[in-house]
């Protein structure tokens, strides 16, 4: 189950977010998605509307998954979001809860990628 959940999330990020194919969102998102992002209300429709508008403004925006892990019904994704080539971008951690083969709940945190870090290690 964990592998299929990771595949679902990977396909969701690629299809809906990176490719902007919002008409495919019902393959990935529960209609009554519980949203913990402070800028989005619950439901599939607000995500679809947000992504459609976002892709209009940032057509080259994309998530590159760096790490993905699953534990039962939860999938954790550490990714690098860039708005365009050459952009330092943002480190993003998304947590998805899967129920009945769909993303049923979502949390996320993000941080701008700094030019340097005190440790010398990258954040993504």
N, C-alpha and C positions, 0 to 999 in steps of 0.2 A: 504493500500500500504506500509506503513512504516514497518509493521510486516513482510510482504513478502520480503522486501528489507533487513531487519535484518537477516532473514532466509537464503537468498541468500549469504550474506557475511559470516555468520557463517559456512555454508556448504562449501564455497570457502576456508576459512582458514583451515577447518578440512580436506577436501578432497585433495586440491592441496598442501598446505604448510605442514600440519602435516603428512598426509599419503603419500605425494610425488606422488600422482596420476595426473601427469601433462597431461596425455592423456584426462583428464576430463576438462581441462581448458576452452575449448570452450563452456561448459555449464554455465560458470561464467563470462568470460572476453570477452568484445568486441574486435574484431580483431584489430580495430584502437584505442585501449585504449590510453588515454592521461595520461602520466606518469609524476608526479612531483618529484619523487625520483631522486636525482641528479646523481645516479649511473646507471640508466636504461633509455634506449631510449623508445619512444612511441611504442605501439603495444603489442599484446598478445604474439607473438613469443619470444621477449626478456625475458618476465617474465617466460615463460615455460623453456627456456634454463637456466635462472638463477636458478630457483628452482631445476631443475634436477641436475645441478652441485652442488648446495648447499647441497641437500640431500645426495649426494655422499660423501661430506666432513663432513657433520654434520647429520648423519642419525637419531639421537635421537632428533634433534631440533624440538621444538614445541611451538606453541602459545596457551596460556591459556587465554581465554577471561575473563576479570574481570568485565567490564562494556560495554554495547552496547546501543546506542541510535540512533534514526532516526528522521530526520526532512525533510519531503517531499522526495526529491530524494537523500538526503545525509544520509549516515550511518557513525557513529563515533564509533570506537572500541578502548577501552583501554585494552591492554593485557600485559601479562607477557611472554616474550620469554625466554626459557632456551635451551641451547645447549645439556645438559645432566642432569641427576639427580644430585642434590646437587649444581648445578650452580646457583649463585645469579641472573644471567641473566640480561635482559634489560626490562625496561618499554617502551612500544611502543604504540603510538597513530596513528591509521590509519583513514583516511577519504576517503570514497568511494562515488562517484556520480554514481547513477544507471540510466540507460536510456534503454528503450525497454527490460527490464528484464535482463540486463547484467551490469557488472561493466564497466563503460565508462571512469572513471577518478579516479586517486588515488594520495593521498598525504600521507606522513608519517613523524613522528619525533620519535626519540628514545633516551633513556638515560640509561646508565649502572645503575643497582640497587646498591646503596651504602650499606656498612655494617651497617651504622647508619645514622640517619638524625637529624638535629638540633631540630626539633619538636618532634622527637620520633615516628612520623607516617610513615608508609611504603609508598613508591611511587607507588606501584601497589596494 
